[in-house]
Amino acid sequence: MKIRILGAGPAGLWLARSLKRHDPTYDIAIVEQNLSDATYGFGVVFSSTALDFLERSDPDALTDLKAQMQIWDGMTIAHRGEIVRIDGGGYAGIERLALLRTLQRMCEAAGVAIEYGRRVERLEEFADADLVVAADGANSVIRSAYDGAFQTHRSELSNRFCWFGTATPFATHALTFKTVRDGHFVAHHYRYKPNMSTFLVECDEATWVSSGLAGMDDRARKAFAEKIFQDELNGQPLIENNSIWRRFAVVYAERWYDGKFVLLGDALRSAHYSIGSGTRLAIDDAIALSGAIVDTSTIAEALALYEQRRRPPVERFREAARRSYQWYERLPEKMRLEPLDLVLDFMQRTGRVDEARLRRDSPLFMERYENYRAAAVANEVAL
């Protein structure tokens, strides 16, 4: 079987290695438009549940990756200077480039050919391939070429955001909400190396205008963000890597495959950063596609089975993501809440977590919250 994969990101690499492990005679090659050591972004986060799933798929790969990961439990949310710890749940951060290099080595050792620095302009060059996989991100060449066939939907959110890195190591995955004279900001930050963290800054559209960010260049915007979050950064500067302020593009293809062309990862649907690792979701797609190919005898059957198995969890994810990014789109309203009320509201934003689940998974936080509510009720009665 001749398989060509566009995109040497984690999903494309994981798929290629999985299929080569199943059948070394498969002719598998990956084409990547960027150089082998180029990556945009900083760190990737996996939940402990995600790691368990990946380990079942490829225990050897995960053993190598775990050796390079930063591990922590729970998360921290700061609002109005009050720090709230949410216990429960394990997480692991890893440098995106380290993740890619590990999977690259494993693919090459398995006999997968990877061509870097080549952008595919004409899909006719894959005419003799049995399967062509679009793992080339939200701006997928394949999906764009067959936009109508894949029935692609696009929209943009109103908030503005920008990815940075910083040499400030954070103990946990954290959110820091800041209300300043110029408006409302939130930073998403987490450690991916002993001395490095991802630091994403987000603001609503009204703040983008009122703060003057809309009229600044990227250098001035970076300095502005450093000033807003100077306490959290502990004096360290923000580090840029294609750090462009933009709106999040919500992209989703209604049809998952067309003939021998199939989508996975961000090429299929964009994954909002507030709901979890888009990398993990893309690898999940790769695992599902690989399993479907192994379990069937023709490509047509495999693609149908891939969609049948994977569409239900993806649709659940899409709904949770929609609820999550709509929560952030109401940032000024949410930041009027008291710290503990904001945290509870945030934890329930996707509709998949209720107070009963929080009592089970995050008992220390819920004890703090319920004591706070009881004290508030007692104060109201006293008044």
C-alpha positions in Angstrom: 0.0 0.0 0.0 1.3 3.4 -0.9 0.4 6.1 1.6 1.4 9.8 1.4 1.0 12.1 4.4 1.1 15.9 4.1 2.4 17.4 7.3 5.2 16.1 9.7 3.5 17.3 12.8 2.7 15.0 15.7 -0.4 13.5 14.1 1.3 12.7 10.7 4.3 11.3 12.4 2.3 9.1 14.8 0.2 7.8 12.0 3.2 6.9 9.9 4.9 5.1 12.7 1.8 3.2 13.7 1.2 1.9 10.2 4.8 1.0 9.7 4.8 -1.0 12.9 1.7 -2.8 11.7 3.1 -3.6 8.2 6.7 -2.7 7.3 6.0 -3.3 3.6 3.7 -0.2 3.5 5.3 2.5 1.3 4.8 5.5 3.6 6.3 9.0 3.0 5.7 12.3 4.6 6.0 15.7 2.9 6.5 18.7 5.2 6.7 22.4 4.0 8.8 23.5 7.0 12.4 22.5 7.8 12.9 19.6 10.3 13.9 21.8 13.2 11.2 24.5 12.6 8.2 24.7 14.9 5.7 27.3 15.8 4.6 27.5 19.4 6.4 26.4 22.6 5.0 23.7 24.7 2.3 21.0 24.5 0.2 19.8 27.5 -1.2 16.3 27.9 -3.6 15.2 30.7 -2.8 12.0 32.5 -5.8 10.4 30.8 -4.4 11.3 27.4 -1.0 9.8 28.4 -2.7 6.5 29.3 -4.4 6.5 25.9 -1.2 7.2 24.0 0.6 4.5 26.0 -1.9 1.9 24.9 -1.2 2.9 21.3 2.6 3.0 21.4 4.2 2.3 24.8 7.8 2.7 23.4 7.1 6.1 22.1 5.5 7.3 25.3 8.4 5.9 27.4 10.8 8.2 25.4 8.5 11.1 25.6 7.8 10.8 29.3 11.6 11.2 30.0 11.3 14.7 28.6 8.1 15.8 30.3 7.4 18.1 33.1 4.8 16.6 35.5 2.3 18.3 37.8 -1.1 17.9 39.5 -4.1 20.2 39.3 -4.2 23.8 38.1 -4.2 27.3 39.5 -6.4 30.3 38.8 -5.7 33.8 39.9 -8.3 36.6 39.9 -8.2 40.0 41.7 -5.0 38.9 43.4 -6.6 35.8 44.9 -5.0 32.5 44.0 -7.3 29.5 43.8 -5.9 26.0 43.6 -7.9 23.3 41.9 -6.8 19.9 43.1 -7.1 16.7 41.1 -6.0 15.7 37.6 -2.5 15.1 36.4 -0.8 16.9 33.6 2.5 16.8 31.6 4.1 19.4 29.5 6.7 18.9 26.8 8.6 21.1 24.4 6.9 20.9 21.0 10.2 20.6 19.2 11.3 17.8 21.5 8.1 16.0 20.8 8.6 16.4 17.1 12.3 15.3 17.2 11.4 12.1 19.1 8.7 11.1 16.7 10.9 12.0 13.7 13.6 9.7 15.0 11.2 6.9 15.5 9.6 7.3 12.1 13.0 7.3 10.3 14.1 4.3 12.3 11.0 2.5 11.1 11.7 3.3 7.5 9.4 6.2 6.9 10.7 8.7 4.4 10.3 12.4 5.5 10.9 15.2 3.0 11.2 18.6 4.6 11.1 22.1 3.1 8.7 21.2 0.3 5.3 22.7 -0.1 2.9 20.7 -2.2 1.3 22.8 -4.9 -0.3 20.1 -7.1 -2.1 17.1 -5.7 -1.7 15.4 -9.0 1.8 14.3 -7.9 0.0 11.8 -5.6 -2.0 10.3 -8.4 -0.5 6.8 -7.8 -1.0 6.8 -4.0 -3.6 4.6 -2.5 -4.2 7.0 0.4 -3.3 10.7 0.9 -3.6 12.0 4.4 -4.0 15.7 5.2 -2.2 16.3 8.5 -1.0 19.7 7.4 -2.9 21.9 9.9 -5.7 24.5 9.8 -4.5 25.8 6.4 -4.5 22.4 4.9 -3.5 22.3 1.2 -5.8 19.3 0.6 -8.8 20.7 2.3 -8.4 24.0 0.6 -8.1 22.3 -2.8 -11.3 20.4 -2.2 -13.1 22.9 -0.1 -16.5 22.2 -1.6 -16.1 18.4 -1.4 -15.2 18.6 2.3 -18.0 21.1 3.0 -15.7 23.3 5.1 -17.2 25.8 7.6 -15.3 28.8 8.8 -15.9 31.6 11.3 -13.8 33.8 13.6 -14.1 34.6 17.3 -13.9 38.2 18.5 -11.2 37.9 21.2 -7.5 38.5 20.3 -4.7 36.3 21.5 -1.0 35.7 21.0 1.4 32.8 21.9 4.6 33.6 23.7 7.2 31.7 25.8 9.0 32.8 28.9 11.9 31.6 31.1 9.6 31.7 34.1 8.8 28.1 35.2 5.3 27.8 36.6 4.4 25.1 39.1 1.1 24.1 37.5 -1.1 24.8 34.5 -2.5 28.3 35.4 -4.8 31.0 34.3 -4.3 34.6 35.5 -7.1 37.1 35.0 -6.2 40.8 35.1 -8.5 43.8 35.1 -6.6 47.0 34.5 -7.5 50.5 33.4 -7.2 49.5 29.8 -9.5 46.5 30.0 -9.6 42.8 30.6 -6.8 40.2 30.0 -6.2 36.6 30.8 -3.0 34.6 30.5 -2.8 30.9 30.0 0.6 29.6 31.2 2.3 26.3 31.9 5.8 24.8 32.2 7.2 22.6 29.4 10.9 22.5 30.4 12.5 22.9 33.8 13.1 26.6 33.1 10.6 27.4 30.3 6.9 27.9 30.0 4.3 28.8 27.4 2.5 32.1 28.0 -0.6 32.9 25.9 -2.2 36.3 26.3 -5.8 37.0 25.4 -8.2 40.0 25.6 -11.6 40.9 24.4 -12.2 43.1 21.3 -13.2 46.1 23.3 -10.0 45.9 25.3 -8.0 45.5 22.1 -9.3 48.8 21.0 -9.4 50.8 24.3 -5.9 49.7 25.4 -4.4 50.9 22.1 -3.2 47.5 21.1 -5.0 47.8 17.8 -2.7 50.6 16.8 0.5 49.2 18.0 3.1 47.1 16.2 4.0 43.6 17.5 7.0 44.9 19.5 4.9 47.4 21.4 2.2 44.8 22.0 4.8 42.4 23.5 6.0 45.2 25.8 2.5 46.0 26.8 1.7 42.4 27.7 5.0 42.2 29.7 3.9 45.2 31.7 0.4 43.8 32.4 1.8 40.5 33.6 5.1 41.6 35.1 4.4 40.1 38.5 3.6 36.7 37.0 6.6 36.8 34.7 8.9 37.6 37.6 10.9 40.0 35.6 11.4 37.7 32.7 10.7 38.9 29.1 8.2 37.3 26.8 9.9 35.2 24.0 8.5 35.4 20.5 8.1 32.6 17.9 5.8 33.6 15.1 4.0 35.5 17.9 1.2 37.2 16.0 -1.9 38.7 17.6 -4.9 37.3 15.9 -8.5 36.0 16.2 -9.1 32.3 16.6 -10.4 30.7 13.4 -13.1 28.1 14.0 -12.7 25.6 11.1 -14.6 22.4 10.6 -15.0 20.1 7.6 -18.4 18.4 7.5 -17.1 15.6 5.3 -14.0 13.8 6.6 -12.8 12.2 3.4 -13.2 12.4 -0.4 -12.1 9.5 -2.4 -8.6 8.6 -1.3 -8.1 12.0 0.5 -8.7 12.1 4.3 -8.4 14.8 6.9 -7.2 14.6 10.5 -6.2 17.0 13.3 -6.4 20.7 12.6 -7.0 20.0 8.9 -10.3 18.4 9.9 -11.3 20.9 12.7 -9.4 23.6 14.6 -9.0 22.9 18.3 -9.4 25.9 20.6 -6.6 26.2 23.1 -9.0 26.6 26.1 -10.3 23.1 25.9 -7.1 21.1 25.9 -4.2 20.1 23.7 -5.0 20.2 20.0 -1.9 18.0 19.6 -3.5 15.2 21.7 -6.7 15.4 19.7 -4.8 15.2 16.4 -2.9 12.2 17.6 -6.2 10.6 18.7 -7.3 11.0 15.1 -4.1 9.4 13.8 -4.6 6.4 16.2 -8.2 6.0 15.0 -7.3 6.2 11.3 -4.4 3.7 11.8 -6.7 1.3 13.7 -9.4 1.5 10.9 -6.8 0.7 8.2 -5.6 -2.3 10.2 -9.1 -3.6 10.8 -10.4 -3.4 7.2 -9.3 -4.7 3.8 -9.9 -1.7 1.6 -9.2 2.1 1.9 -12.9 2.8 1.3 -13.8 0.6 4.2 -11.1 2.1 6.4 -12.1 5.7 5.8 -15.7 4.9 6.6 -14.8 3.1 9.7 -12.4 5.9 10.8 -15.3 8.4 10.6 -17.8 6.0 12.2 -15.5 5.5 15.2 -14.1 8.9 15.6 -17.0 11.3 14.7 -18.9 10.8 18.0 -16.1 11.8 20.3 -15.1 14.6 17.9 -18.6 16.0 17.9 -18.7 15.9 21.7 -15.4 17.7 21.7 -16.7 20.3 19.3 -19.6 21.1 21.5 -17.4 21.3 24.6 -15.0 23.6 22.8 -17.9 25.8 21.6 -19.1 26.3 25.1 -15.5 26.9 26.3 -14.6 29.6 23.8 -18.0 31.3 24.2 -17.2 31.5 27.9 -14.0 33.4 27.0 -15.8 35.6 24.5 -17.8 36.9 27.5 -14.5 37.8 29.4 -15.6 41.2 30.8 -18.8 39.7 32.2 -17.1 36.7 33.7 -14.4 38.9 35.4 -17.0 40.8 37.3 -17.5 37.6 39.4 -15.8 37.1 42.7 -12.7 34.9 42.5 -14.2 31.6 43.8 -17.4 32.2 41.8 -15.4 32.7 38.6 -13.4 29.5 39.2 -16.5 27.4 39.7 -18.2 29.0 36.7 -15.0 28.3 34.7 -14.8 24.7 35.7 -18.4 24.1 34.6 -18.1 26.1 31.4 -18.2 23.1 29.0 -21.3 21.5 30.5 -19.4 18.3 31.1 -18.5 19.0 34.8 -21.0 19.6 37.5 -20.6 20.2 41.2 -21.0 16.5 42.0 -18.1 15.6 39.8 -16.0 18.5 41.2 -16.7 17.1 44.8 -15.3 13.8 43.6 -12.3 15.0 41.6 -11.4 18.3 43.3 -12.6 17.9 46.9 -10.2 20.5 48.4 -11.4 23.2 46.0 -15.0 22.3 46.6 -14.6 22.4 50.4 -13.1 25.9 50.0 -15.9 27.0 47.7 -18.7 25.6 49.9 -17.2 27.2 53.0 -17.0 30.5 51.1 -20.7 30.3 50.0 -21.8 29.3 53.6 -19.9 32.4 55.0 -21.6 34.6 52.4 -25.0 33.3 53.2 -24.3 33.8 57.0 -23.3 37.4 56.3 -26.5 38.0 54.3 -28.6 36.6 57.2 -26.7 38.8 59.7 -27.4 41.9 57.6 
